[in-house]
Amino acid sequence: MTNVFIVSAPSGSGKSTLVNRLLAEDPRLDFSISYTTRAPRGNEKDGESYHYIGREDFQARNAKNEFLEWAEVFGNYYGTHISSLEQAQAQRHDLVLDIDVQGARQLKQRIPYAVSIFILAPSREILEKRLRARSEDSEAVIERRLREAANEIRNYADYDYVLVNDQVEDSVRNLQAIVAAERVRRIRMEERIGPILATFDR
């Protein structure tokens, strides 16, 4: 059974750092690269940061129900293609998705057994400090991200786990522990338990 791990967080919470560490240290995890209609930024490459497609292509795929979840954000479409899950299943790997609160809600409706993890900074002040340290955004964008963070955090109760990213190493270990624990949850072990029990019936 392929486990699906949804990871959400306000911008600046350190989600990408934690997810990258998790993926680097666990070869049984695949990362779902989202599709988007927005143009690449900076050094972004197609197939690495996102799969970049046109609006008509996205809409046609969506009409055929190819996306596990999708959303329109600031005029651009973003979505998780079902092929990400199919590829992980074929390789008997687990799948990690980096998606927002809206996408997480849709995905849980499609895949109820998916495990959702919400990551947040220890405080508004620390989140703001991290956003400013990136030196990527204007003052207006930083203020907008902080407002969005407040709205996103209010959805924390919808998630199975909440991880406060204070110390990176501690957070990585906690994230790894969540993955390890979910892999041996009884409902995920049923396909292995049957054959074991059968050996006692000989």
N, C-alpha and C positions, 0 to 999 in steps of 0.2 A: 504494500500500500504506500503510495506516495504521500508524504506529509506536506502540507502547504502552510508556509509561515508568512503571515502578513505583518509587515513592519511599517508603522506610521509615526510621524513626528512633525512638530512645527519646524520650519526652516531655522537652522542654526543650533538644533539640539544635539548634533553630532551623529545623526543616524547613519550617514554614509560611511563615516569612519568605522563605526561598529559593525555595520553589515559587511564592509570590505574585509575587516579582520576575520569575521565569522566565516566568510566564503574562502578566504585564503588558507584557513586552518582546517577546513572540512571538505574533502574531495567528494563527499556524497551529497553536497548541496549545489543546486543549480540556481542561477539568478535569472529572473524574468526581465527581459529588456522590453520596455513599453514601446508602443507605436505612438507617433505624434505627427500632427500636421504643421507644427511650428518649424521654423528654419533652424539649422544648427547654429550654435554659438561658439565663438572662440575656437578651441581645438577639438570640439566634439566631432565624433566620427560616426557615420551610419553603421548600425549593427553593434556599436559599443555603448554609446550613451543612450541612443534611441534608435528605433527604426523610423526613418523619416519618409512619410508618404503624403500625397496630395489629399485635399479635402474630399474630392469625389471618390477617390480610392477608399478612404477611411469610411465614408458613408456607405459605399457599396458593401464593404466587408461587414459593417455593423448591421446592415439590412439582412445579411445572411447569418447573423447571430454568431459571428466569429470571435467576438470579444467577451471575455469573462466579466469584465467591468470596463466602463468608459466614462469620461466626463469632458465637458467643455470648460476650459479655464482661460480667461482673458482672450476669448476668441479663437483659441486653438483646441483641437481634440487630442485627448490622451486615452490610451486603452491598453489592456492586457490581452494579448491574443491567445486563443485556446491552444495554439501549437506549443506554447511554453510548457503547459502542463502535460501535453501529450508526449513531448520529447523527454521530460523528466520521468514520466511513467515508463517509457520504453527502455530507459537506462536504469530503472529502479533507483532513481535518485529522489531526493526531496527538493522542494521548490521554495525559493524565497522571493517575495514580492515587496517592492518598495512603493507603496501607494498611499494616497491621502485618505482622510476620514470618509469622504463620500465614496471613493472606490472600495474601501474596506467594507463598507456596509453592503454594497452591491455584491461583492465577492462572497461574503458570508451567506448571502441569500442563495447564491449559486452553489457554493461549496460549504455546507454547514459545519463540516468537520475541520475546516481551516482554523489554524491557531493564530490569534491576533495579538500583537505586541505593540504597546504604545510607549514611545521614548520621549522624555522631556528633560529640559534643563532644570537645575535645582531652584531657579527663581527667574523672575522677569529681568532683573538686573543682569544676571549672568547670561541670559539669552541675548539681551541687547549688546552686551560686551562682545559676545561671540560673533554676532552679526556685523558689528563694526570692525572687528579684527579681520574679517574676510576682505574688507576694502573692495567689495564688488558692487555695492548698492548705493544709490543716492539716499539722502535723508528721507525723502518721501517714501521710497520703497521700504526702508527700514521700519518706518512708522506703520506702514501697511502690513508688513510681515508680523509685527508685534500685535497688531489688532487681530490678524488672522490666527496667530498663536493662541490668543485668549479664547477664540471661538472653538478651535480644534481641541484644546485641552479639556474643555467642558464635555467632550465626548468620551473621556477616558473610561467611563463605566461600561462602555460598549465592548471593551477589549478584555481578553482573557488575562493578560499580564500587563503590568505597568512598570517600566524601568526608568528610574531617575538617573540620568547620566551625569554623575558628579565626577568620579574618577574613571577614566577610560578603561584601565585594566580590570577594575572591578566590574564594570558594565559588560565588557567582553565575556568575562567568566560567567556572569549571570545569564547572558544571552546564550552562551554555549550550554549552560545547565538547563535552560528551558527546552532547547532543541533535544538534548539527551533524554530528558524526562518524558517529553511527548512521544519520542520514538518507542518507548516501552510502555506506553499507556495501553491498557488491556484491549480496548476496541481496535487498536492498531496492530495488535499481535495475533488476532484471531486466525489469520491465514497460516501462521507458523505453529499455533497451538494444536490445531487439528492433526497434522501429521505426527506430532510428538505423542499425542494421546493414542493415535492408531498403533504405535509401536507397543503399547501395553495390551492391545487386544489380540495379539498374535497367539 
